[in-house]
Amino acid sequence: MNSLIGTSHLQLASFALGTIGWILCTVSMGLVEWRVWHVDNTTIISSGIAWVGIWKVCFISYNHVSPGYEEQFCHKFSGYDSSIPGEIYAAQGLLVIAMVTGLLGLTATIYALRNISMGISRKTSITRFFLVGGCFYVVAGLCVLIPVSHNFYSVTHNQSIAFPPSYLMPSSPVAQEAGAAIPIGIIAAILLLLSGTFSLSYRFPVTTNT
């Protein structure tokens, strides 16, 4: 048992990093601040700033309902709207996949670490689950990295979105910057990929009976 514990330090780190990465992935997915748009028409968007996420767009208005009252307006992306870039819908799907695969990776890692802590020395019960968990972590990390990178590219190139009139959003901003969701997503992807690498690197000690 001691020899097994001595070979699983990286895998304990993998579990810790995977847990943090999965939480950050969930946080990033829930935030609306993916792209921060600066607009010059403040008739509706009173603050001149709007937030474009992967699930909805939001802005603050002081005069849309009653002058002098601050209110946040959000419009959710529902169904499939051809005017919304495909990468937004792709990001939705990829981040859901990342959440599921990240959770599966955590489950597999926990099961392998449980076997080690209980002194179960069957090679297949440990090595196989570390490998499965590592693969899930890597898939989750890539599923986070792709939409984060694409949105960051869109921000740096100031790409526009032809929102329908009902969204009360301009089709293009004066300027835009990366919101909090992008750096959080980048950190999540790095942690998940590191976690997968550590988990996949496990080697069962040859001196232990199988």
Secondary structure as GFF3:
##gff-version 3
##sequence-region A 1 210
A	DSSP	alpha_helix	2	6	.	.	.	ID=ss1
A	DSSP	alpha_helix	9	30	.	.	.	ID=ss2
A	DSSP	beta_strand	35	38	.	.	.	ID=ss3
A	DSSP	beta_strand	49	52	.	.	.	ID=ss4
A	DSSP	beta_strand	56	61	.	.	.	ID=ss5
A	DSSP	beta_strand	71	76	.	.	.	ID=ss6
A	DSSP	alpha_helix	86	117	.	.	.	ID=ss7
A	DSSP	alpha_helix	123	156	.	.	.	ID=ss8
A	DSSP	three_ten_helix	165	167	.	.	.	ID=ss9
A	DSSP	beta_strand	175	178	.	.	.	ID=ss10
A	DSSP	alpha_helix	181	200	.	.	.	ID=ss11
###
